[in-house]
């Protein structure tokens, strides 16, 4: 998806930021209304949250999981920070790696 920039309200920005804070993604999912901006960031936040849950499951795998999980967790943290920066800048820019995954229409 090409980068899209629009003006969003303070409520949209708050909901967009919440989308990248782990389980708080449920707030914009259910309270976001029909805002395209909120839905876009809620989708990316939901994908990140699912990846975080899968990363925590990875910890169970001896040796390989113990080495991979911290690296993947750090990558997900960086992606979440990038997403928050996009929200603050009123951008609907896809995140690297996960930006093409659509769970919310």
VOBA-1610 file (N, C-alpha, C; in pm, whole numbers, padded with zeros to 5 digits, always signed):
BEGIN
Unk+00085-00118+00000Unk+00000+00000+00000Unk+00089+00123+00000Unk+00062+00217-00089Unk+00144+00338-00091Unk+00120+00421+00034Unk+00220+00498+00067Unk+00210+00583+00185Unk+00096+00683+00166Unk+00017+00699+00269Unk-00094+00792+00263Unk-00085+00882+00385Unk-00107+01010+00365Unk-00101+01104+00475Unk-00234+01176+00483Unk-00288+01189+00602Unk-00413+01260+00621Unk-00413+01327+00756Unk-00502+01419+00774Unk-00515+01485+00902Unk-00608+01401+00988Unk-00567+01371+01108Unk-00651+01291+01197Unk-00672+01367+01328Unk-00781+01337+01394Unk-00812+01402+01520Unk-00722+01346+01631Unk-00724+01413+01744Unk-00646+01367+01858Unk-00697+01230+01905Unk-00829+01207+01896Unk-00884+01077+01933Unk-00832+00968+01840Unk-00824+00997+01710Unk-00771+00900+01615Unk-00625+00868+01647Unk-00549+00971+01682Unk-00409+00949+01717Unk-00397+00863+01842Unk-00478+00892+01944Unk-00474+00812+02067Unk-00508+00667+02037Unk-00614+00645+01959Unk-00652+00508+01923Unk-00542+00440+01842Unk-00480+00516+01753Unk-00371+00460+01672Unk-00253+00418+01757Unk-00219+00500+01856Unk-00107+00466+01946Unk-00142+00343+02028Unk-00265+00337+02080Unk-00306+00220+02159Unk-00296+00091+02079Unk-00315+00101+01948Unk-00309-00018+01863Unk-00173-00087+01868Unk-00068-00013+01900Unk+00067-00069+01901Unk+00114-00108+02041Unk+00026-00101+02139Unk+00065-00131+02278Unk+00009-00266+02325Unk+00045-00370+02253Unk+00010-00506+02294Unk-00139-00530+02297Unk-00187-00582+02409Unk-00326-00622+02422Unk-00421-00502+02414Unk-00371-00382+02429Unk-00456-00263+02417Unk-00507-00242+02275Unk-00463-00324+02182Unk-00513-00319+02045Unk-00664-00342+02042Unk-00721-00407+02143Unk-00865-00431+02144Unk-00945-00302+02157Unk-00887-00198+02217Unk-00959-00071+02234Unk-00990-00010+02096Unk-00891+00014+02009Unk-00927+00069+01878Unk-01006-00028+01791Unk-00989-00158+01813Unk-01066-00255+01735Unk-01215-00240+01759Unk-01253-00217+01885Unk-01394-00210+01919Unk-01448-00068+01931Unk-01362+00028+01961Unk-01409+00166+01982Unk-01366+00260+01870Unk-01302+00210+01767Unk-01247+00294+01662Unk-01347+00348+01563Unk-01466+00292+01560Unk-01567+00339+01464Unk-01529+00305+01322Unk-01563+00395+01230Unk-01539+00371+01088Unk-01419+00445+01034Unk-01335+00496+01122Unk-01218+00572+01079Unk-01120+00482+01005Unk-01089+00519+00881Unk-00993+00443+00800Unk-00855+00445+00867Unk-00819+00558+00925Unk-00690+00575+00993Unk-00678+00478+01111Unk-00782+00471+01193Unk-00779+00382+01310Unk-00778+00236+01266Unk-00861+00202+01168Unk-00865+00063+01121Unk-00730+00020+01065Unk-00665+00110+00992Unk-00535+00077+00934Unk-00433+00043+01044Unk-00425+00130+01145Unk-00327+00107+01251Unk-00369-00006+01344Unk-00500-00025+01363Unk-00546-00139+01443Unk-00509-00270+01375Unk-00516-00275+01242Unk-00476-00395+01168Unk-00329-00425+01192Unk-00244-00325+01176Unk-00100-00346+01195Unk-00070-00382+01341Unk-00140-00318+01434Unk-00121-00350+01576Unk-00164-00491+01609Unk-00274-00537+01547Unk-00321-00673+01569Unk-00221-00775+01516Unk-00166-00749+01399Unk-00064-00839+01342Unk+00057-00843+01435Unk+00099-00728+01486Unk+00212-00724+01580Unk+00180-00801+01707Unk+00058-00783+01759Unk+00020-00853+01882Unk+00022-01005+01863Unk-00030-01052+01750Unk-00027-01196+01722Unk+00117-01245+01711Unk+00203-01165+01647Unk+00344-01202+01637Unk+00409-01206+01775Unk+00370-01116+01865Unk+00424-01116+02001Unk+00382-01242+02076Unk+00257-01282+02060Unk+00208-01404+02125Unk+00285-01525+02072Unk+00303-01532+01941Unk+00378-01644+01882Unk+00524-01643+01928Unk+00581-01525+01946Unk+00718-01516+01995Unk+00728-01568+02138Unk+00628-01540+02220Unk+00629-01593+02356Unk+00617-01744+02357Unk+00543-01800+02263Unk+00534-01945+02251Unk+00669-02003+02208Unk+00743-01927+02128Unk+00874-01971+02080Unk+00972-01997+02195Unk+00952-01926+02307Unk+01039-01945+02424Unk+01039-02090+02474Unk+00933-02164+02444Unk+00921-02303+02493Unk+01020-02395+02423Unk+01059-02362+02301Unk+01149-02446+02223Unk+01291-02433+02279Unk+01347-02544+02328Unk+01482-02537+02385Unk+01586-02492+02282Unk+01682-02419+02329Unk+01799-02369+02256Unk+01763-02277+02140Unk+01705-02330+02032Unk+01674-02246+01917Unk+01575-02136+01954Unk+01471-02172+02025Unk+01372-02073+02069Unk+01431-01973+02165Unk+01518-02020+02252Unk+01580-01931+02350Unk+01671-01829+02283Unk+01726-01864+02167Unk+01812-01770+02095Unk+01730-01679+02003Unk+01627-01735+01940Unk+01550-01658+01841Unk+01449-01564+01906Unk+01386-01605+02014Unk+01280-01526+02075Unk+01324-01385+02114Unk+01440-01367+02178Unk+01480-01229+02213Unk+01503-01142+02089Unk+01560-01198+01986Unk+01585-01121+01863Unk+01454-01082+01796Unk+01361-01176+01787Unk+01232-01148+01726Unk+01155-01047+01812Unk+01162-01063+01944Unk+01096-00969+02034Unk+01148-00828+02017Unk+01279-00814+02001Unk+01338-00682+01979Unk+01290-00623+01846Unk+01286-00706+01743Unk+01237-00661+01613Unk+01093-00612+01623Unk+01010-00685+01696Unk+00870-00645+01712Unk+00858-00514+01790Unk+00945-00494+01888Unk+00946-00368+01962Unk+00981-00252+01869Unk+01080-00272+01784Unk+01120-00168+01687Unk+01003-00138+01592Unk+00933-00242+01546Unk+00819-00221+01457Unk+00707-00144+01527Unk+00683-00175+01654Unk+00581-00103+01730Unk+00617+00045+01743Unk+00742+00074+01769Unk+00787+00214+01780Unk+00771+00284+01645Unk+00805+00215+01537Unk+00787+00273+01403Unk+00639+00303+01377Unk+00553+00213+01419Unk+00409+00234+01402Unk+00359+00355+01479Unk+00406+00370+01603Unk+00366+00485+01684Unk+00415+00615+01619Unk+00535+00613+01566Unk+00588+00731+01497Unk+00502+00764+01375Unk+00458+00663+01302Unk+00370+00685+01188Unk+00238+00749+01232Unk+00183+00703+01344Unk+00057+00760+01394Unk+00077+00907+01429Unk+00182+00937+01502Unk+00208+01075+01544Unk+00227+01167+01423Unk+00285+01114+01315Unk+00308+01191+01193Unk+00189+01186+01096Unk+00075+01133+01141Unk-00046+01120+01058Unk-00022+01040+00931Unk+00061+00939+00936Unk+00092+00859+00818Unk+00028+00721+00827Unk-00013+00672+00712Unk-00063+00535+00701Unk+00038+00460+00616Unk+00157+00442+00673Unk+00268+00380+00602Unk+00283+00236+00652Unk+00288+00138+00561Unk+00302+00000+00606Unk+00436-00025+00675Unk+00430-00103+00780Unk+00552-00140+00851Unk+00629-00244+00770Unk+00762-00244+00782Unk+00840-00349+00714Unk+00797-00488+00762Unk+00807-00584+00679Unk+00781-00726+00705Unk+00632-00756+00719Unk+00561-00686+00808Unk+00422-00720+00835Unk+00322-00628+00766Unk+00369-00525+00700Unk+00280-00424+00644Unk+00181-00473+00541Unk+00208-00583+00476Unk+00118-00635+00374Unk+00011-00729+00425Unk+00014-00762+00552Unk-00083-00857+00609Unk-00209-00782+00649Unk-00322-00823+00593Unk-00451-00759+00621Unk-00540-00855+00697Unk-00573-00821+00821Unk-00665-00900+00901Unk-00798-00829+00919Unk-00796-00695+00908Unk-00915-00613+00926Unk-00946-00545+00793Unk-01068-00557+00751Unk-01110-00493+00625Unk-01176-00361+00652
//
